[in-house]
Amino acid sequence: MIRLDDVTFSYKSGAAVFERFSWQAATGDAWAVIGPSGCGKTTLLYLISGLYQPLAGTIAVAGERVPRKDRGRTGLILQDYGLLPWATVQGNVELGLRIRQFYGLSDMNHAASARVAFWLDRLGICGLRDKYPAQISGGQRQRAAIARTLVVQPDVLLMDEPFSSLDALTREDLQNVVLELQAEMGITTIVVTHNIEEAVLLGRRILVLGQPPIREPQVVDNPCADLALFRDAPEFYNQCTELRGRLAR
């Protein structure tokens, strides 16, 4: 599904972030990416989404070289929600569809409108459709951002520290939403986080990044992430301990 081959990337002002880096994620995989600040976690998402271009090497998603012709098939959810303050919740959820319509990639037809209604309802924000972002909570804004992404039916969902600014209970609630969506949709998911517990909860496989330049992927298998009530299981705490040890090296 996602394949990076010998990718090198650096910013103009510094040394390489990735240097001949190769990594891949299979269709339906649920990955978490964790590492210290400045190690390239967000950069990796931007490379996969096509917002950044590598200096060398290739990146492909679903067999198509990035940037893909149909960028709407890669969904990116940001930490700051990325909602338009002058648009209602419904207007924000429809945004991706309207952009695709502008480029002739889809129509804002009955089926598209039905998907908007479905995701507003599925994510519990149907009653907020006429509210503006400033009138709703941070958790509700993030639900709107998730709905806006899913309504365009992506095959890859990239999330950049999506819950870091939320209180603990709201964060846990939205983590559960992501787990439910992974189980229901089988969508390939990559979540960037600084939080060890969140990485272990959301990632069936965990990519650990060290200090740049990143040359080799460090992968932690986390198969117990599929267990019911994994958050309260002994395996959860054992895996958190192992991951904490890897990050301390």
SERO-4910 file (N, C-alpha, C, O; in steps of 0.05 Angstrom, whole numbers):
BEGIN
 pado doro    nc1    nc2    nc3   cac1   cac2   cac3    cc1    cc2    cc3    oc1    oc2    oc3
  Met    A     17    -24      0      0      0      0     17     25      0     15     42    -18
  Ile    A     35     28     20     54     51     22     82     40     20     89     22     35
  Arg    A     98     51      3    125     41     -1    144     65     -5    141     81    -23
  Leu    A    165     66     12    186     86      9    212     70      2    219     52     16
  Asp    A    225     78    -20    249     64    -28    272     84    -30    271    103    -47
  Asp    A    292     81    -13    317     97    -14    311    127    -14    322    142    -30
  Val    A    293    135      3    284    163      4    304    180     20    312    173     42
  Thr    A    312    202      7    329    222     20    314    249     20    303    257      0
  Phe    A    313    261     43    300    287     45    314    305     65    322    295     87
  Ser    A    317    330     59    328    350     77    315    377     72    307    383     50
  Tyr    A    314    393     93    306    421     89    330    437     80    353    429     84
  Lys    A    324    459     67    345    476     55    365    485     76    389    489     71
  Ser    A    355    489    101    372    500    122    388    480    138    402    488    157
  Gly    A    385    454    133    398    435    150    406    409    137    405    406    113
  Ala    A    415    390    154    425    364    145    401    347    138    378    355    142
  Ala    A    407    323    128    385    305    119    368    296    142    379    290    164
  Val    A    342    295    138    324    283    157    322    253    153    324    237    171
  Phe    A    318    246    127    319    217    119    341    214     98    345    231     81
  Glu    A    356    192    100    378    187     82    377    158     73    383    139     88
  Arg    A    369    154     48    366    128     36    349    110     53    356     87     60
  Phe    A    326    121     61    308    108     80    287     92     65    274    102     46
  Ser    A    283     67     72    263     49     60    245     38     82    254     30    103
  Trp    A    219     38     75    199     28     94    173     23     79    168     36     58
  Gln    A    156      5     89    131      0     76    109     -7     96    115    -19    117
  Ala    A     84     -1     88     61     -8    104     41    -22     86     35    -13     64
  Ala    A     31    -45     95     12    -61     79    -16    -49     81    -22    -34     99
  Thr    A    -33    -56     62    -60    -48     62    -75    -56     87    -73    -79     95
  Gly    A    -88    -37    100   -103    -43    125    -86    -42    150    -97    -45    172
  Asp    A    -60    -37    147    -43    -35    171    -51    -11    188    -60     10    178
  Ala    A    -47    -13    214    -51      9    232    -23     14    245    -14     -1    262
  Trp    A    -11     37    237     16     44    247     14     68    266     -2     86    262
  Ala    A     32     68    286     38     92    301     67     99    296     84     81    293
  Val    A     73    124    295    100    134    291    107    151    315     93    170    322
  Ile    A    130    144    328    138    158    353    168    164    352    183    149    339
  Gly    A    176    185    366    204    192    368    207    220    380    187    233    384
  Pro    A    231    229    385    235    255    397    228    277    378    225    273    354
  Ser    A    224    301    389    217    325    372    240    329    352    263    327    358
  Gly    A    231    336    327    250    342    306    262    318    292    281    320    277
  Cys    A    251    294    298    263    270    286    251    263    258    262    246    244
  Gly    A    230    277    250    220    273    223    193    260    221    185    250    200
  Lys    A    178    259    244    152    245    244    132    259    225    120    246    208
  Thr    A    129    285    229    110    300    212    121    300    183    105    299    164
  Thr    A    147    303    180    158    303    153    151    277    138    146    278    114
  Leu    A    152    255    152    144    229    139    116    230    128    111    221    106
  Leu    A     97    241    144     69    243    135     68    261    111     53    255     92
  Tyr    A     82    284    111     81    302     89     92    290     63     83    296     41
  Leu    A    113    273     66    124    260     43    104    240     32    101    238      7
  Ile    A     91    225     49     71    205     40     47    219     26     37    209      6
  Ser    A     39    242     37     16    256     26     23    271      0      5    279    -14
  Gly    A     49    275     -5     57    290    -29     61    319    -25     66    334    -44
  Leu    A     58    329      0     62    357      6     92    364      5     99    386     -2
  Tyr    A    109    345     11    138    347      8    147    327    -13    135    306    -16
  Gln    A    168    335    -27    180    317    -47    208    308    -38    224    325    -29
  Pro    A    215    283    -41    242    274    -33    263    284    -52    257    289    -76
  Leu    A    287    287    -42    310    295    -60    319    272    -77    329    275    -99
  Ala    A    315    248    -66    322    223    -80    304    201    -71    292    203    -49
  Gly    A    302    180    -86    285    157    -79    257    161    -89    250    181   -101
  Thr    A    240    141    -84    212    141    -93    193    135    -70    200    120    -52
  Ile    A    169    146    -73    147    140    -54    123    132    -70    116    146    -90
  Ala    A    110    110    -63     86    102    -77     64     94    -57     70     83    -36
  Val    A     40    100    -65     16     92    -49     -3     78    -68    -10     88    -89
  Ala    A    -11     54    -60    -29     37    -76    -18     33   -104    -33     33   -124
  Gly    A      9     31   -106     21     26   -132     25     50   -149     36     48   -171
  Glu    A     17     73   -140     19     98   -155     39    117   -142     38    122   -118
  Arg    A     57    127   -158     78    144   -148     66    170   -137     48    182   -149
  Val    A     76    178   -114     68    203   -101     83    226   -114    107    224   -120
  Pro    A     70    250   -119     41    255   -113     23    241   -132     28    240   -156
  Arg    A      1    230   -121    -18    215   -137    -36    234   -153    -41    257   -145
  Lys    A    -46    224   -175    -64    240   -191    -89    248   -175    -99    270   -178
  Asp    A    -99    229   -159   -123    235   -143   -114    238   -114   -115    218    -99
  Arg    A   -106    262   -107    -96    266    -80   -117    262    -58   -111    258    -35
  Gly    A   -143    264    -66   -164    260    -47   -165    233    -34   -179    228    -14
  Arg    A   -150    214    -45   -149    187    -35   -130    184    -11   -129    163      2
  Thr    A   -115    205     -5    -98    205     19   -109    227     37   -110    250     31
  Gly    A   -118    219     61   -130    237     80   -110    245    101    -96    228    112
  Leu    A   -108    271    107    -89    282    126   -103    298    147   -117    317    141
  Ile    A   -101    290    173   -114    304    195    -93    316    212    -74    303    221
  Leu    A    -95    343    216    -74    358    230    -81    363    259   -104    361    267
  Gln    A    -60    370    274    -63    375    302    -82    399    308    -97    399    327
  Asp    A    -81    419    290    -96    444    295   -123    443    280   -136    464    277
  Tyr    A   -132    419    272   -158    414    260   -160    424    231   -171    410    214
  Gly    A   -149    448    225   -150    458    197   -177    465    187   -183    464    163
  Leu    A   -195    473    205   -223    480    197   -223    510    189   -209    526    199
  Leu    A   -240    516    170   -245    544    161   -262    557    181   -285    549    186
  Pro    A   -253    579    194   -269    592    215   -294    604    206   -313    608    222
  Trp    A   -296    611    180   -320    625    169   -340    605    158   -361    613    148
  Ala    A   -334    579    159   -353    558    149   -365    543    173   -352    539    193
  Thr    A   -389    534    169   -402    518    189   -390    490    191   -373    483    174
  Val    A   -398    475    211   -388    447    213   -395    432    187   -378    418    176
  Gln    A   -419    435    177   -426    420    153   -410    431    129   -401    415    112
  Gly    A   -406    457    128   -390    468    106   -362    458    107   -350    453     85
  Asn    A   -350    455    130   -323    445    133   -322    415    125   -303    406    112
  Val    A   -342    400    133   -343    371    126   -345    368     95   -335    349     84
  Glu    A   -360    386     82   -363    384     53   -340    395     37   -339    392     13
  Leu    A   -320    407     51   -299    422     37   -284    404     17   -280    412     -6
  Gly    A   -275    381     26   -260    363      8   -275    356    -16   -264    354    -38
  Leu    A   -301    350    -13   -318    344    -36   -320    367    -56   -320    363    -80
  Arg    A   -323    391    -45   -325    414    -63   -299    421    -77   -300    430   -100
  Ile    A   -277    416    -64   -251    419    -77   -248    399   -100   -239    405   -122
  Arg    A   -256    374    -94   -255    353   -115   -273    360   -138   -267    355   -161
  Gln    A   -297    372   -132   -315    380   -153   -303    402   -170   -306    402   -195
  Phe    A   -289    421   -157   -276    443   -172   -256    432   -192   -254    443   -214
  Tyr    A   -241    411   -184   -221    399   -202   -233    378   -220   -218    364   -235
  Gly    A   -259    374   -220   -272    355   -237   -268    326   -229   -271    308   -246
  Leu    A   -261    321   -204   -256    294   -194   -281    281   -183   -281    256   -180
  Ser    A   -302    296   -177   -326    285   -167   -348    306   -169   -343    329   -175
  Asp    A   -373    298   -163   -396    316   -163   -407    317   -135   -407    297   -120
  Met    A   -418    340   -128   -432    343   -102   -461    334   -107   -479    350   -107
  Asn    A   -464    308   -110   -490    296   -117   -504    285    -92   -495    289    -69
  His    A   -526    271    -97   -541    260    -74   -524    240    -58   -525    240    -34
  Ala    A   -509    223    -72   -492    204    -57   -471    218    -40   -467    209    -17
  Ala    A   -459    239    -50   -440    254    -35   -453    267    -11   -442    267     12
  Ser    A   -476    279    -15   -491    292      7   -498    271     29   -498    277     52
  Ala    A   -505    247     20   -512    226     38   -488    218     55   -491    211     79
  Arg    A   -464    218     43   -439    211     58   -434    233     79   -426    226    101
  Val    A   -439    258     72   -435    279     92   -454    275    116   -445    276    139
  Ala    A   -479    269    110   -499    265    131   -491    240    148   -494    240    173
  Phe    A   -481    219    135   -473    195    149   -451    201    169   -452    192    192
  Trp    A   -429    215    160   -407    219    178   -413    240    199   -402    238    221
  Leu    A   -430    259    194   -438    277    215   -452    262    237   -448    266    261
  Asp    A   -469    243    229   -484    226    248   -465    206    262   -466    203    286
  Arg    A   -448    193    246   -430    172    257   -411    183    278   -405    170    297
  Leu    A   -403    208    274   -384    220    293   -397    238    314   -384    252    328
  Gly    A   -423    237    315   -438    250    336   -439    280    335   -441    293    356
  Ile    A   -437    292    311   -437    321    309   -459    330    291   -459    353    281
  Cys    A   -479    313    286   -501    321    268   -516    345    279   -524    363    264
  Gly    A   -519    347    305   -533    370    317   -517    395    316   -528    417    323
  Leu    A   -492    394    308   -474    418    308   -470    428    279   -454    445    275
  Arg    A   -484    417    260   -479    422    232   -479    452    225   -465    460    207
  Asp    A   -496    468    239   -498    496    233   -481    514    251   -482    538    249
  Lys    A   -465    502    268   -447    517    285   -421    523    271   -414    510    251
  Tyr    A   -407    543    280   -381    550    270   -359    539    289   -365    534    312
  Pro    A   -334    535    279   -314    524    295   -310    538    322   -304    525    342
  Ala    A   -312    564    323   -308    579    348   -330    573    368   -328    579    392
  Gln    A   -352    561    359   -375    556    377   -376    527    388   -394    520    403
  Ile    A   -356    511    381   -355    483    390   -329    477    404   -310    492    402
  Ser    A   -328    454    418   -304    447    433   -282    436    415   -287    431    392
  Gly    A   -258    433    427   -236    422    412   -241    393    403   -235    386    380
  Gly    A   -254    377    420   -260    350    411   -280    349    389   -278    332    371
  Gln    A   -300    367    389   -320    369    368   -307    379    342   -314    370    320
  Arg    A   -288    397    344   -273    406    320   -258    384    308   -257    381    283
  Gln    A   -245    367    325   -230    345    314   -248    324    301   -240    312    281
  Arg    A   -271    320    312   -291    302    300   -299    313    272   -302    297    253
  Ala    A   -302    339    270   -309    351    244   -286    347    224   -291    342    201
  Ala    A   -261    350    234   -238    346    217   -236    317    207   -230    312    184
  Ile    A   -243    298    225   -243    270    217   -265    264    197   -260    251    177
  Ala    A   -289    276    202   -311    272    183   -304    283    156   -310    271    135
  Arg    A   -292    307    155   -284    320    129   -265    302    114   -267    301     89
  Thr    A   -248    288    128   -229    270    114   -242    245    104   -237    236     82
  Leu    A   -258    233    121   -270    207    114   -292    209     92   -297    190     78
  Val    A   -304    232     90   -326    235     70   -316    233     42   -332    227     24
  Val    A   -290    237     37   -279    234     10   -269    206      4   -257    200    -17
  Gln    A   -274    188     23   -268    159     20   -238    154     15   -232    142     -6
  Pro    A   -221    163     33   -192    158     28   -185    129     32   -199    114     46
  Asp    A   -163    120     19   -152     94     24   -129     94     44   -121     73     54
  Val    A   -120    118     51    -99    122     71   -107    145     89   -116    166     80
  Leu    A   -104    141    115   -111    161    135    -86    168    151    -75    151    166
  Leu    A    -76    193    148    -52    202    162    -61    222    183    -76    240    177
  Met    A    -51    218    208    -60    235    230    -35    245    245    -19    230    254
  Asp    A    -32    272    246     -9    284    258    -15    295    286    -26    317    289
  Glu    A     -9    279    306    -15    286    334    -43    298    337    -46    320    347
  Pro    A    -63    283    328    -90    294    326   -103    301    353   -122    316    353
  Phe    A    -93    289    375   -107    292    400    -90    306    422    -98    307    445
  Ser    A    -67    316    414    -48    326    434    -58    350    449    -49    355    472
  Ser    A    -76    366    438    -85    390    451   -111    386    467   -122    406    477
  Leu    A   -120    361    468   -146    356    481   -142    346    509   -121    336    517
  Asp    A   -163    350    526   -162    339    553   -163    309    552   -169    297    532
  Ala    A   -156    297    575   -151    268    576   -176    252    568   -174    233    553
  Leu    A   -199    259    578   -224    244    572   -232    246    543   -240    227    531
  Thr    A   -229    271    532   -236    275    504   -216    260    486   -224    248    466
  Arg    A   -191    260    494   -170    246    479   -176    216    478   -174    204    457
  Glu    A   -183    205    502   -189    176    503   -214    170    486   -214    149    473
  Asp    A   -234    187    487   -258    182    471   -252    181    441   -262    164    427
  Leu    A   -235    200    432   -229    201    403   -209    178    395   -210    169    373
  Gln    A   -192    170    414   -176    146    408   -194    122    403   -189    106    385
  Asn    A   -215    119    419   -234     97    415   -248    100    388   -253     79    375
  Val    A   -254    124    380   -266    128    353   -248    118    331   -257    105    313
  Val    A   -222    125    333   -203    116    313   -201     85    313   -200     73    291
  Leu    A   -201     72    336   -200     43    337   -225     31    324   -223     11    310
  Glu    A   -248     43    329   -273     34    317   -272     36    286   -280     19    272
  Leu    A   -261     59    277   -260     64    248   -240     44    235   -246     34    213
  Gln    A   -218     39    248   -199     19    238   -212     -8    235   -209    -22    214
  Ala    A   -228    -16    255   -241    -42    254   -263    -43    233   -266    -64    220
  Glu    A   -278    -22    230   -300    -21    211   -291    -19    182   -303    -32    164
  Met    A   -271     -2    177   -264      5    150   -240     -9    139   -236    -12    115
  Gly    A   -222    -19    157   -197    -31    147   -179    -12    133   -163    -20    116
  Ile    A   -182     14    139   -166     34    125   -137     34    135   -133     31    159
  Thr    A   -118     38    117    -90     40    125    -86     66    140    -92     88    130
  Thr    A    -77     64    165    -76     87    183    -47     90    194    -34     71    202
  Ile    A    -38    116    194    -12    123    206    -17    146    225    -26    168    216
  Val    A    -12    142    251    -16    163    271     11    171    283     25    154    294
  Val    A     18    196    280     42    207    293     35    216    321     14    230    325
  Thr    A     51    210    340     46    218    368     72    220    383     92    208    376
  His    A     71    236    405     93    237    424     87    219    448    104    215    465
  Asn    A     63    209    449     53    195    473     56    165    470     45    153    452
  Ile    A     71    153    489     77    124    487     52    108    489     48     89    474
  Glu    A     35    115    508     10     99    512     -8    101    487    -20     81    479
  Glu    A     -9    124    474    -25    127    450    -14    111    427    -29     98    412
  Ala    A     13    110    425     25     94    404     19     65    407     13     51    388
  Val    A     20     55    432     15     27    437    -14     20    434    -21     -2    425
  Leu    A    -32     39    440    -61     34    436    -69     33    407    -85     16    399
  Leu    A    -58     52    391    -68     55    363    -52     41    342    -62     37    320
  Gly    A    -28     33    348    -11     21    328     -7     -9    331      5    -18    350
  Arg    A    -18    -24    312    -11    -53    312     18    -57    305     30    -78    312
  Arg    A     29    -37    291     59    -37    287     67     -8    293     53     11    287
  Ile    A     91     -5    306    100     21    315    127     26    302    146     10    304
  Leu    A    129     49    288    154     57    276    168     77    295    157     98    301
  Val    A    192     70    304    207     86    323    228    101    308    246     89    295
  Leu    A    227    128    308    248    144    295    267    155    315    259    165    337
  Gly    A    293    154    309    313    166    326    321    193    316    305    207    303
  Gln    A    345    201    322    355    227    313    363    226    284    375    206    275
  Pro    A    357    247    268    365    247    240    396    247    237    410    255    255
  Pro    A    405    238    214    389    227    192    379    199    197    394    182    207
  Ile    A    354    194    190    342    168    194    349    150    170    343    157    147
  Arg    A    362    128    175    370    110    153    355     83    154    349     72    133
  Glu    A    350     73    178    338     47    181    313     49    198    313     63    218
  Pro    A    291     36    190    266     36    206    269     18    230    278     -5    227
  Gln    A    261     27    254    259     10    277    230      4    281    214     22    287
  Val    A    222    -21    279    194    -29    280    189    -46    304    203    -66    309
  Val    A    168    -39    319    159    -55    342    132    -67    335    113    -53    329
  Asp    A    130    -94    334    105   -107    329     88   -106    355     98   -110    377
  Asn    A     62   -100    351     44    -96    374     17   -110    368     -3    -96    367
  Pro    A     17   -136    364     -7   -150    355    -30   -149    375    -53   -152    368
  Cys    A    -24   -145    401    -45   -144    421    -63   -119    419    -83   -118    433
  Ala    A    -55   -100    402    -72    -76    399   -100    -83    390   -118    -66    392
  Asp    A   -104   -106    379   -131   -114    370   -148   -126    392   -172   -131    388
  Leu    A   -136   -131    415   -151   -143    437   -172   -124    448   -168   -100    449
  Ala    A   -195   -135    455   -216   -119    468   -205   -109    495   -192   -124    510
  Leu    A   -211    -84    501   -202    -72    526   -172    -73    530   -163    -77    553
  Phe    A   -157    -71    508   -128    -73    510   -116    -53    529    -96    -58    541
  Arg    A   -129    -29    531   -118     -8    548   -115    -18    577    -97     -8    591
  Asp    A   -131    -36    586   -130    -46    614   -117    -73    617   -116    -84    639
  Ala    A   -105    -83    595    -93   -110    596    -64   -108    604    -51    -88    599
  Pro    A    -53   -129    618    -24   -129    625     -6   -125    601     15   -112    603
  Glu    A    -14   -136    578      3   -134    554      7   -105    546     28    -98    535
  Phe    A    -13    -88    552    -11    -60    545     12    -47    560     28    -32    549
  Tyr    A     13    -52    586     34    -39    603     61    -51    596     81    -37    596
  Asn    A     62    -77    590     88    -89    582     98    -77    556    122    -71    554
  Gln    A     80    -72    537     89    -60    512     97    -32    516    116    -23    503
  Cys    A     84    -17    533     92     11    538    120     12    551    136     29    544
  Thr    A    125     -7    568    152     -9    581    173    -14    560    195     -2    561
  Glu    A    168    -33    542    187    -40    521    192    -15    503    215     -9    496
  Leu    A    171     -2    495    174     21    477    189     44    491    205     57    479
  Arg    A    183     48    517    197     69    532    227     63    533    243     81    531
  Gly    A    234     38    535    262     30    536    275     35    509    298     44    508
  Arg    A    261     30    487    273     35    460    278     65    456    298     72    445
  Leu    A    259     81    465    262    110    461    284    121    478    296    142    472
  Ala    A    291    108    500    312    118    518    340    111    509    360    121    519
  Arg    A    342     94    488    369     85    479    383    108    464    406    104    455
***
